[in-house]
Amino acid sequence: MLISNDFSWVTPQLLFWQAYDSKCRTEVSCCAHVVDGCLVFVDPIELADPAEKELLTLARPLAVIITNGNH
């Protein structure tokens, strides 16, 4: 399972994180949008516990969007 150690703010409403997938030999990424004070995840990959706890203190999860069968 892919785990990213941290996330980055792209804009005040957009967060991004990524991890290397050795099976596919590529970086995989995901993002979370802050919408009305809640988080909407797009193609999420797991965050390490400290980063996940920090993220969840910012806002509560609202929805997960999966864009294709690889997720």
Jmol script that loads the backbone (N, CA, C; Angstrom):
load data "model"
ATOM      1  N   MET A   1       0.833  -1.182   0.000  1.00  0.00           N
ATOM      2  CA  MET A   1       0.000   0.000   0.000  1.00  0.00           C
ATOM      3  C   MET A   1       0.875   1.241   0.000  1.00  0.00           C
ATOM      4  N   LEU A   2       0.491   2.215  -0.796  1.00  0.00           N
ATOM      5  CA  LEU A   2       1.242   3.461  -0.890  1.00  0.00           C
ATOM      6  C   LEU A   2       0.922   4.370   0.284  1.00  0.00           C
ATOM      7  N   ILE A   3       1.961   4.957   0.843  1.00  0.00           N
ATOM      8  CA  ILE A   3       1.777   5.890   1.954  1.00  0.00           C
ATOM      9  C   ILE A   3       2.649   7.114   1.708  1.00  0.00           C
ATOM     10  N   SER A   4       2.029   8.279   1.767  1.00  0.00           N
ATOM     11  CA  SER A   4       2.760   9.531   1.659  1.00  0.00           C
ATOM     12  C   SER A   4       3.029  10.056   3.065  1.00  0.00           C
ATOM     13  N   ASN A   5       4.185  10.655   3.268  1.00  0.00           N
ATOM     14  CA  ASN A   5       4.549  11.136   4.596  1.00  0.00           C
ATOM     15  C   ASN A   5       3.979  12.503   4.932  1.00  0.00           C
ATOM     16  N   ASP A   6       3.645  13.291   3.915  1.00  0.00           N
ATOM     17  CA  ASP A   6       3.136  14.631   4.193  1.00  0.00           C
ATOM     18  C   ASP A   6       2.317  15.147   3.016  1.00  0.00           C
ATOM     19  N   PHE A   7       1.702  16.295   3.216  1.00  0.00           N
ATOM     20  CA  PHE A   7       0.931  16.948   2.169  1.00  0.00           C
ATOM     21  C   PHE A   7       1.401  18.384   2.053  1.00  0.00           C
ATOM     22  N   SER A   8       1.053  19.008   0.935  1.00  0.00           N
ATOM     23  CA  SER A   8       1.420  20.398   0.691  1.00  0.00           C
ATOM     24  C   SER A   8       0.179  21.194   0.320  1.00  0.00           C
ATOM     25  N   TRP A   9       0.196  22.450   0.706  1.00  0.00           N
ATOM     26  CA  TRP A   9      -0.864  23.368   0.294  1.00  0.00           C
ATOM     27  C   TRP A   9      -0.496  23.914  -1.071  1.00  0.00           C
ATOM     28  N   VAL A  10      -1.399  23.817  -2.035  1.00  0.00           N
ATOM     29  CA  VAL A  10      -1.209  24.395  -3.361  1.00  0.00           C
ATOM     30  C   VAL A  10      -1.862  25.777  -3.396  1.00  0.00           C
ATOM     31  N   THR A  11      -3.058  25.850  -2.859  1.00  0.00           N
ATOM     32  CA  THR A  11      -3.791  27.102  -2.665  1.00  0.00           C
ATOM     33  C   THR A  11      -4.463  26.992  -1.299  1.00  0.00           C
ATOM     34  N   PRO A  12      -5.113  28.040  -0.814  1.00  0.00           N
ATOM     35  CA  PRO A  12      -5.812  27.922   0.475  1.00  0.00           C
ATOM     36  C   PRO A  12      -6.943  26.887   0.479  1.00  0.00           C
ATOM     37  N   GLN A  13      -7.380  26.437  -0.694  1.00  0.00           N
ATOM     38  CA  GLN A  13      -8.452  25.441  -0.763  1.00  0.00           C
ATOM     39  C   GLN A  13      -8.014  24.107  -1.353  1.00  0.00           C
ATOM     40  N   LEU A  14      -6.733  23.944  -1.672  1.00  0.00           N
ATOM     41  CA  LEU A  14      -6.274  22.732  -2.346  1.00  0.00           C
ATOM     42  C   LEU A  14      -5.018  22.175  -1.696  1.00  0.00           C
ATOM     43  N   LEU A  15      -5.083  20.894  -1.314  1.00  0.00           N
ATOM     44  CA  LEU A  15      -3.932  20.181  -0.753  1.00  0.00           C
ATOM     45  C   LEU A  15      -3.532  19.068  -1.711  1.00  0.00           C
ATOM     46  N   PHE A  16      -2.250  18.686  -1.687  1.00  0.00           N
ATOM     47  CA  PHE A  16      -1.718  17.705  -2.624  1.00  0.00           C
ATOM     48  C   PHE A  16      -0.711  16.819  -1.901  1.00  0.00           C
ATOM     49  N   TRP A  17      -0.695  15.521  -2.223  1.00  0.00           N
ATOM     50  CA  TRP A  17       0.357  14.626  -1.745  1.00  0.00           C
ATOM     51  C   TRP A  17       0.572  13.515  -2.753  1.00  0.00           C
ATOM     52  N   GLN A  18       1.741  12.861  -2.659  1.00  0.00           N
ATOM     53  CA  GLN A  18       2.108  11.838  -3.630  1.00  0.00           C
ATOM     54  C   GLN A  18       3.023  10.804  -2.997  1.00  0.00           C
ATOM     55  N   ALA A  19       3.165   9.682  -3.701  1.00  0.00           N
ATOM     56  CA  ALA A  19       4.066   8.611  -3.257  1.00  0.00           C
ATOM     57  C   ALA A  19       4.516   7.837  -4.488  1.00  0.00           C
ATOM     58  N   TYR A  20       5.663   7.227  -4.392  1.00  0.00           N
ATOM     59  CA  TYR A  20       6.194   6.432  -5.499  1.00  0.00           C
ATOM     60  C   TYR A  20       5.626   5.019  -5.441  1.00  0.00           C
ATOM     61  N   ASP A  21       5.113   4.538  -6.563  1.00  0.00           N
ATOM     62  CA  ASP A  21       4.590   3.178  -6.673  1.00  0.00           C
ATOM     63  C   ASP A  21       5.600   2.347  -7.454  1.00  0.00           C
ATOM     64  N   SER A  22       6.308   1.474  -6.758  1.00  0.00           N
ATOM     65  CA  SER A  22       7.343   0.677  -7.410  1.00  0.00           C
ATOM     66  C   SER A  22       6.760  -0.333  -8.403  1.00  0.00           C
ATOM     67  N   LYS A  23       5.522  -0.760  -8.211  1.00  0.00           N
ATOM     68  CA  LYS A  23       4.892  -1.689  -9.154  1.00  0.00           C
ATOM     69  C   LYS A  23       4.688  -1.036 -10.521  1.00  0.00           C
ATOM     70  N   CYS A  24       4.259   0.218 -10.504  1.00  0.00           N
ATOM     71  CA  CYS A  24       4.011   0.955 -11.745  1.00  0.00           C
ATOM     72  C   CYS A  24       5.227   1.766 -12.181  1.00  0.00           C
ATOM     73  N   ARG A  25       6.188   1.878 -11.278  1.00  0.00           N
ATOM     74  CA  ARG A  25       7.393   2.678 -11.493  1.00  0.00           C
ATOM     75  C   ARG A  25       7.067   4.131 -11.842  1.00  0.00           C
ATOM     76  N   THR A  26       6.175   4.691 -11.040  1.00  0.00           N
ATOM     77  CA  THR A  26       5.779   6.084 -11.245  1.00  0.00           C
ATOM     78  C   THR A  26       5.270   6.691  -9.943  1.00  0.00           C
ATOM     79  N   GLU A  27       5.227   8.007  -9.900  1.00  0.00           N
ATOM     80  CA  GLU A  27       4.625   8.709  -8.774  1.00  0.00           C
ATOM     81  C   GLU A  27       3.109   8.691  -8.939  1.00  0.00           C
ATOM     82  N   VAL A  28       2.407   8.437  -7.877  1.00  0.00           N
ATOM     83  CA  VAL A  28       0.954   8.565  -7.863  1.00  0.00           C
ATOM     84  C   VAL A  28       0.621   9.713  -6.914  1.00  0.00           C
ATOM     85  N   SER A  29      -0.450  10.396  -7.218  1.00  0.00           N
ATOM     86  CA  SER A  29      -0.767  11.571  -6.420  1.00  0.00           C
ATOM     87  C   SER A  29      -2.264  11.669  -6.192  1.00  0.00           C
ATOM     88  N   CYS A  30      -2.610  12.528  -5.276  1.00  0.00           N
ATOM     89  CA  CYS A  30      -4.011  12.806  -4.995  1.00  0.00           C
ATOM     90  C   CYS A  30      -4.108  14.221  -4.454  1.00  0.00           C
ATOM     91  N   CYS A  31      -5.330  14.661  -4.293  1.00  0.00           N
ATOM     92  CA  CYS A  31      -5.532  15.991  -3.749  1.00  0.00           C
ATOM     93  C   CYS A  31      -6.791  15.994  -2.896  1.00  0.00           C
ATOM     94  N   ALA A  32      -6.908  17.039  -2.125  1.00  0.00           N
ATOM     95  CA  ALA A  32      -8.109  17.264  -1.333  1.00  0.00           C
ATOM     96  C   ALA A  32      -8.478  18.725  -1.500  1.00  0.00           C
ATOM     97  N   HIS A  33      -9.746  18.971  -1.747  1.00  0.00           N
ATOM     98  CA  HIS A  33     -10.268  20.324  -1.888  1.00  0.00           C
ATOM     99  C   HIS A  33     -11.050  20.669  -0.628  1.00  0.00           C
ATOM    100  N   VAL A  34     -10.850  21.860  -0.121  1.00  0.00           N
ATOM    101  CA  VAL A  34     -11.641  22.351   1.003  1.00  0.00           C
ATOM    102  C   VAL A  34     -12.868  23.032   0.410  1.00  0.00           C
ATOM    103  N   VAL A  35     -14.032  22.449   0.690  1.00  0.00           N
ATOM    104  CA  VAL A  35     -15.298  22.954   0.152  1.00  0.00           C
ATOM    105  C   VAL A  35     -16.251  23.188   1.330  1.00  0.00           C
ATOM    106  N   ASP A  36     -16.647  24.411   1.519  1.00  0.00           N
ATOM    107  CA  ASP A  36     -17.548  24.766   2.620  1.00  0.00           C
ATOM    108  C   ASP A  36     -17.052  24.228   3.958  1.00  0.00           C
ATOM    109  N   GLY A  37     -15.748  24.310   4.184  1.00  0.00           N
ATOM    110  CA  GLY A  37     -15.157  23.875   5.441  1.00  0.00           C
ATOM    111  C   GLY A  37     -14.984  22.376   5.593  1.00  0.00           C
ATOM    112  N   CYS A  38     -15.196  21.626   4.510  1.00  0.00           N
ATOM    113  CA  CYS A  38     -15.048  20.162   4.534  1.00  0.00           C
ATOM    114  C   CYS A  38     -14.038  19.737   3.469  1.00  0.00           C
ATOM    115  N   LEU A  39     -13.548  18.508   3.594  1.00  0.00           N
ATOM    116  CA  LEU A  39     -12.569  17.977   2.645  1.00  0.00           C
ATOM    117  C   LEU A  39     -13.236  17.053   1.633  1.00  0.00           C
ATOM    118  N   VAL A  40     -12.935  17.298   0.367  1.00  0.00           N
ATOM    119  CA  VAL A  40     -13.350  16.407  -0.719  1.00  0.00           C
ATOM    120  C   VAL A  40     -12.069  15.831  -1.306  1.00  0.00           C
ATOM    121  N   PHE A  41     -11.890  14.518  -1.179  1.00  0.00           N
ATOM    122  CA  PHE A  41     -10.688  13.831  -1.644  1.00  0.00           C
ATOM    123  C   PHE A  41     -10.879  13.355  -3.078  1.00  0.00           C
ATOM    124  N   VAL A  42      -9.844  13.528  -3.902  1.00  0.00           N
ATOM    125  CA  VAL A  42      -9.870  13.043  -5.281  1.00  0.00           C
ATOM    126  C   VAL A  42      -8.749  12.021  -5.427  1.00  0.00           C
ATOM    127  N   ASP A  43      -9.133  10.782  -5.753  1.00  0.00           N
ATOM    128  CA  ASP A  43      -8.194   9.670  -5.934  1.00  0.00           C
ATOM    129  C   ASP A  43      -7.209   9.555  -4.764  1.00  0.00           C
ATOM    130  N   PRO A  44      -7.713   9.407  -3.549  1.00  0.00           N
ATOM    131  CA  PRO A  44      -6.824   9.456  -2.382  1.00  0.00           C
ATOM    132  C   PRO A  44      -5.865   8.276  -2.286  1.00  0.00           C
ATOM    133  N   ILE A  45      -4.676   8.595  -1.777  1.00  0.00           N
ATOM    134  CA  ILE A  45      -3.730   7.584  -1.322  1.00  0.00           C
ATOM    135  C   ILE A  45      -3.501   7.858   0.159  1.00  0.00           C
ATOM    136  N   GLU A  46      -3.042   6.862   0.858  1.00  0.00           N
ATOM    137  CA  GLU A  46      -2.919   6.957   2.310  1.00  0.00           C
ATOM    138  C   GLU A  46      -1.841   7.955   2.728  1.00  0.00           C
ATOM    139  N   LEU A  47      -2.102   8.631   3.832  1.00  0.00           N
ATOM    140  CA  LEU A  47      -1.128   9.501   4.476  1.00  0.00           C
ATOM    141  C   LEU A  47      -0.598   8.816   5.725  1.00  0.00           C
ATOM    142  N   ALA A  48       0.666   9.057   6.063  1.00  0.00           N
ATOM    143  CA  ALA A  48       1.222   8.573   7.320  1.00  0.00           C
ATOM    144  C   ALA A  48       0.418   9.173   8.468  1.00  0.00           C
ATOM    145  N   ASP A  49       0.363   8.468   9.598  1.00  0.00           N
ATOM    146  CA  ASP A  49      -0.484   8.880  10.726  1.00  0.00           C
ATOM    147  C   ASP A  49      -0.332  10.343  11.141  1.00  0.00           C
ATOM    148  N   PRO A  50       0.896  10.857  11.332  1.00  0.00           N
ATOM    149  CA  PRO A  50       0.998  12.268  11.765  1.00  0.00           C
ATOM    150  C   PRO A  50       0.385  13.236  10.743  1.00  0.00           C
ATOM    151  N   ALA A  51       0.620  12.987   9.456  1.00  0.00           N
ATOM    152  CA  ALA A  51       0.071  13.862   8.411  1.00  0.00           C
ATOM    153  C   ALA A  51      -1.443  13.726   8.338  1.00  0.00           C
ATOM    154  N   GLU A  52      -1.954  12.512   8.475  1.00  0.00           N
ATOM    155  CA  GLU A  52      -3.406  12.310   8.448  1.00  0.00           C
ATOM    156  C   GLU A  52      -4.069  13.022   9.616  1.00  0.00           C
ATOM    157  N   LYS A  53      -3.492  12.914  10.789  1.00  0.00           N
ATOM    158  CA  LYS A  53      -4.066  13.595  11.957  1.00  0.00           C
ATOM    159  C   LYS A  53      -4.073  15.102  11.763  1.00  0.00           C
ATOM    160  N   GLU A  54      -2.980  15.644  11.214  1.00  0.00           N
ATOM    161  CA  GLU A  54      -2.917  17.075  10.946  1.00  0.00           C
ATOM    162  C   GLU A  54      -3.988  17.486   9.933  1.00  0.00           C
ATOM    163  N   LEU A  55      -4.122  16.714   8.869  1.00  0.00           N
ATOM    164  CA  LEU A  55      -5.116  17.015   7.846  1.00  0.00           C
ATOM    165  C   LEU A  55      -6.525  17.011   8.426  1.00  0.00           C
ATOM    166  N   LEU A  56      -6.828  16.030   9.251  1.00  0.00           N
ATOM    167  CA  LEU A  56      -8.179  15.915   9.802  1.00  0.00           C
ATOM    168  C   LEU A  56      -8.488  16.955  10.871  1.00  0.00           C
ATOM    169  N   THR A  57      -7.469  17.640  11.384  1.00  0.00           N
ATOM    170  CA  THR A  57      -7.739  18.754  12.292  1.00  0.00           C
ATOM    171  C   THR A  57      -8.148  20.005  11.515  1.00  0.00           C
ATOM    172  N   LEU A  58      -7.843  20.042  10.233  1.00  0.00           N
ATOM    173  CA  LEU A  58      -8.167  21.206   9.407  1.00  0.00           C
ATOM    174  C   LEU A  58      -9.641  21.250   9.026  1.00  0.00           C
ATOM    175  N   ALA A  59     -10.191  20.091   8.711  1.00  0.00           N
ATOM    176  CA  ALA A  59     -11.587  20.007   8.276  1.00  0.00           C
ATOM    177  C   ALA A  59     -12.016  18.551   8.321  1.00  0.00           C
ATOM    178  N   ARG A  60     -13.329  18.343   8.312  1.00  0.00           N
ATOM    179  CA  ARG A  60     -13.828  16.972   8.341  1.00  0.00           C
ATOM    180  C   ARG A  60     -14.033  16.466   6.912  1.00  0.00           C
ATOM    181  N   PRO A  61     -13.830  15.177   6.673  1.00  0.00           N
ATOM    182  CA  PRO A  61     -14.050  14.603   5.337  1.00  0.00           C
ATOM    183  C   PRO A  61     -15.527  14.679   4.955  1.00  0.00           C
ATOM    184  N   LEU A  62     -15.778  14.982   3.704  1.00  0.00           N
ATOM    185  CA  LEU A  62     -17.135  15.060   3.197  1.00  0.00           C
ATOM    186  C   LEU A  62     -17.390  14.016   2.114  1.00  0.00           C
ATOM    187  N   ALA A  63     -16.417  13.865   1.181  1.00  0.00           N
ATOM    188  CA  ALA A  63     -16.644  12.966   0.050  1.00  0.00           C
ATOM    189  C   ALA A  63     -15.312  12.487  -0.520  1.00  0.00           C
ATOM    190  N   VAL A  64     -15.395  11.380  -1.252  1.00  0.00           N
ATOM    191  CA  VAL A  64     -14.257  10.823  -1.973  1.00  0.00           C
ATOM    192  C   VAL A  64     -14.688  10.683  -3.426  1.00  0.00           C
ATOM    193  N   ILE A  65     -13.881  11.204  -4.337  1.00  0.00           N
ATOM    194  CA  ILE A  65     -14.138  11.077  -5.766  1.00  0.00           C
ATOM    195  C   ILE A  65     -13.059  10.173  -6.355  1.00  0.00           C
ATOM    196  N   ILE A  66     -13.494   9.114  -7.029  1.00  0.00           N
ATOM    197  CA  ILE A  66     -12.583   8.177  -7.691  1.00  0.00           C
ATOM    198  C   ILE A  66     -12.758   8.375  -9.199  1.00  0.00           C
ATOM    199  N   THR A  67     -11.652   8.676  -9.891  1.00  0.00           N
ATOM    200  CA  THR A  67     -11.777   9.021 -11.296  1.00  0.00           C
ATOM    201  C   THR A  67     -11.625   7.841 -12.249  1.00  0.00           C
ATOM    202  N   ASN A  68     -11.063   6.716 -11.767  1.00  0.00           N
ATOM    203  CA  ASN A  68     -10.932   5.550 -12.644  1.00  0.00           C
ATOM    204  C   ASN A  68     -10.704   4.284 -11.832  1.00  0.00           C
ATOM    205  N   GLY A  69     -10.656   3.165 -12.492  1.00  0.00           N
ATOM    206  CA  GLY A  69     -10.552   1.869 -11.818  1.00  0.00           C
ATOM    207  C   GLY A  69      -9.207   1.569 -11.194  1.00  0.00           C
ATOM    208  N   ASN A  70      -8.217   2.421 -11.383  1.00  0.00           N
ATOM    209  CA  ASN A  70      -6.893   2.189 -10.786  1.00  0.00           C
ATOM    210  C   ASN A  70      -6.831   2.615  -9.324  1.00  0.00           C
ATOM    211  N   HIS A  71      -7.882   3.193  -8.822  1.00  0.00           N
ATOM    212  CA  HIS A  71      -7.858   3.713  -7.444  1.00  0.00           C
ATOM    213  C   HIS A  71      -8.729   2.882  -6.532  1.00  0.00           C
TER     214      HIS A  71
END
end "model"
wireframe off; spacefill off
backbone 0.3
color backbone group
